[in-house]
Amino acid sequence: MEIRAATEADVPEIQAIYAHHVLHGTGTFEEQPPPVEEMLARFHKVVDNGYVWLVSADASGVLGFGYYTPFRDRSAYRFTVEDSIYVREDVRGQGVGKALVSRLIELATAAGLRQMIAVIGDSENVGSIGVHASLGFHMVGTMKATGIKFGRWVDVVSMQRALGRGDSNLPT
């Protein structure tokens, strides 16, 4: 398994992975999979603004993808990012997600960022919660019954991890 920067050529496989999660999972609250063209636009919105989008791949293709984006648009949040991770269904539980989050942490830290937030769809998403906890994220809270998907209320879990010096001093 190799982790590398995503390219435009990866977007169709990225879209297929995400579409599966949209249609079958509660990790995203989207209910209709975006077409490849929309995923390409989302990809460019991330990378063209200097943020990171990675894929994990092997000979079978893209195994998963992850990226980080600004946590919020206001300038006061400029040192805080939010990660997003999605793994191909047939390789879930094999370390792909953890490897992606770990690399995102490394790259965000090297970029001088100070906090990473995970906004996890579904408090029953033990895989994502466990991966984040194993990499030093701490539970911040659970927003109960925030969305409705598949005919049931779904919670949102917030987790947070300091990067580098965290809040021990102010960035320059």
C-alpha positions as CSV (number, residue, x, y, z in Angstrom):
1,M,0.0,0.0,0.0
2,E,1.3,3.4,-1.0
3,I,0.0,6.8,0.3
4,R,0.5,9.6,-2.1
5,A,-1.0,12.9,-3.2
6,A,-4.2,12.4,-5.1
7,T,-4.4,13.4,-8.7
8,E,-7.2,14.2,-11.1
9,A,-6.9,10.7,-12.5
10,D,-7.8,9.3,-9.1
11,V,-11.1,11.2,-8.9
12,P,-13.3,8.5,-10.6
13,E,-12.2,5.9,-8.0
14,I,-12.6,8.5,-5.2
15,Q,-16.1,9.2,-6.4
16,A,-17.0,5.5,-6.4
17,I,-15.7,5.0,-2.9
18,Y,-17.6,8.1,-1.7
19,A,-20.8,7.1,-3.5
20,H,-20.8,3.8,-1.7
21,H,-20.5,5.6,1.7
22,V,-23.3,8.0,0.6
23,L,-25.6,5.2,-0.4
24,H,-24.8,2.7,2.4
25,G,-23.3,4.5,5.4
26,T,-23.8,7.2,7.9
27,G,-20.3,8.6,7.9
28,T,-21.5,11.3,5.5
29,F,-24.9,12.9,5.7
30,E,-25.2,13.3,1.9
31,E,-28.0,11.3,0.5
32,Q,-27.3,11.4,-3.2
33,P,-23.8,10.6,-4.5
34,P,-22.2,13.6,-6.3
35,P,-21.2,12.9,-9.9
36,V,-17.5,12.7,-10.8
37,E,-17.6,16.3,-12.1
38,E,-18.6,17.5,-8.6
39,M,-16.0,15.4,-6.9
40,L,-13.4,16.9,-9.3
41,A,-14.6,20.4,-8.3
42,R,-14.3,19.4,-4.6
43,F,-10.8,18.0,-5.2
44,H,-9.7,21.3,-6.8
45,K,-11.2,23.4,-4.0
46,V,-9.0,21.5,-1.6
47,V,-5.7,21.3,-3.5
48,D,-5.9,24.6,-5.3
49,N,-6.2,26.3,-1.9
50,G,-3.0,24.7,-0.6
51,Y,-4.6,21.9,1.5
52,V,-3.8,18.2,1.2
53,W,-5.8,15.4,-0.5
54,L,-4.2,11.9,-0.3
55,V,-5.0,8.5,-1.6
56,S,-3.9,5.1,-0.5
57,A,-3.4,2.8,-3.4
58,D,-2.1,-0.6,-4.4
59,A,-2.2,-2.7,-7.6
60,S,-6.0,-3.0,-7.2
61,G,-6.4,0.8,-7.4
62,V,-7.4,3.4,-4.8
63,L,-8.1,1.9,-1.4
64,G,-9.2,5.0,0.3
65,F,-8.8,8.8,0.4
66,G,-8.4,11.5,2.9
67,Y,-8.0,15.2,3.0
68,Y,-8.0,18.2,5.3
69,T,-9.7,21.5,4.8
70,P,-10.1,24.6,6.9
71,F,-12.3,23.9,10.0
72,R,-14.2,27.1,9.4
73,D,-13.8,30.0,6.9
74,R,-13.1,32.8,9.5
75,S,-9.5,33.9,9.8
76,A,-9.3,33.1,13.5
77,Y,-9.6,29.4,12.6
78,R,-6.6,29.5,10.2
79,F,-4.5,27.1,12.2
80,T,-7.3,24.5,12.6
81,V,-8.3,21.9,10.0
82,E,-10.9,19.2,9.7
83,D,-10.0,15.8,8.3
84,S,-12.2,13.6,6.1
85,I,-11.4,9.9,5.4
86,Y,-13.2,7.3,3.3
87,V,-12.1,3.7,2.7
88,R,-13.1,1.3,0.0
89,E,-15.6,-1.2,1.4
90,D,-13.6,-4.4,0.7
91,V,-10.5,-3.1,2.6
92,R,-12.2,-1.6,5.7
93,G,-10.5,-2.7,8.9
94,Q,-7.2,-3.3,7.3
95,G,-5.4,-0.1,8.4
96,V,-6.0,2.0,5.3
97,G,-7.9,4.7,7.3
98,K,-5.4,4.8,10.1
99,A,-2.5,5.2,7.6
100,L,-4.3,8.1,5.9
101,V,-5.1,9.9,9.1
102,S,-1.6,9.4,10.3
103,R,-0.1,10.9,7.2
104,L,-2.6,13.8,7.3
105,I,-1.4,14.6,10.8
106,E,2.2,14.6,9.7
107,L,1.6,16.9,6.8
108,A,-0.6,19.3,8.7
109,T,1.9,19.5,11.5
110,A,4.7,20.2,9.0
111,A,2.6,22.9,7.5
112,G,2.4,24.7,10.9
113,L,-1.2,23.9,11.7
114,R,-2.1,23.5,15.4
115,Q,-5.4,21.6,15.7
116,M,-7.1,18.9,13.7
117,I,-10.8,18.2,14.2
118,A,-12.7,15.0,13.2
119,V,-16.4,15.5,12.6
120,I,-17.6,11.9,12.5
121,G,-21.0,11.0,11.2
122,D,-22.8,8.5,13.6
123,S,-21.9,7.8,17.2
124,E,-22.1,4.1,16.2
125,N,-19.2,4.6,13.7
126,V,-16.8,2.7,16.0
127,G,-14.2,2.2,13.2
128,S,-13.6,5.9,12.6
129,I,-13.9,6.8,16.3
130,G,-11.4,4.1,17.1
131,V,-8.9,5.1,14.4
132,H,-9.0,8.7,15.5
133,A,-8.7,7.8,19.2
134,S,-5.7,5.5,18.5
135,L,-3.9,8.5,16.9
136,G,-4.4,10.9,19.8
137,F,-7.7,12.5,19.1
138,H,-9.8,13.1,22.2
139,M,-13.6,13.1,22.4
140,V,-14.9,16.7,22.4
141,G,-18.6,15.9,22.3
142,T,-21.6,14.3,20.6
143,M,-24.3,16.3,19.0
144,K,-27.4,14.1,19.3
145,A,-29.9,13.5,16.6
146,T,-28.3,16.0,14.2
147,G,-29.3,14.4,11.0
148,I,-31.8,11.9,9.6
149,K,-30.5,9.2,7.3
150,F,-32.0,5.8,6.4
151,G,-35.1,6.6,8.4
152,R,-33.3,7.2,11.7
153,W,-31.8,10.0,13.7
154,V,-28.0,10.1,13.5
155,D,-25.5,11.8,15.9
156,V,-22.3,13.6,15.0
157,V,-19.2,13.0,17.1
158,S,-16.5,15.6,17.4
159,M,-12.9,14.7,18.2
160,Q,-9.8,16.9,18.4
161,R,-6.1,16.5,18.3
162,A,-3.3,19.0,18.9
163,L,-0.7,19.3,16.2
164,G,2.9,20.1,16.9
165,R,3.0,22.7,19.7
166,G,-0.8,22.8,19.8
167,D,-1.9,25.7,22.0
168,S,1.4,25.9,24.0
169,N,2.2,29.2,22.2
170,L,0.8,31.4,19.5
171,P,2.0,30.7,15.9
172,T,4.1,33.3,14.3
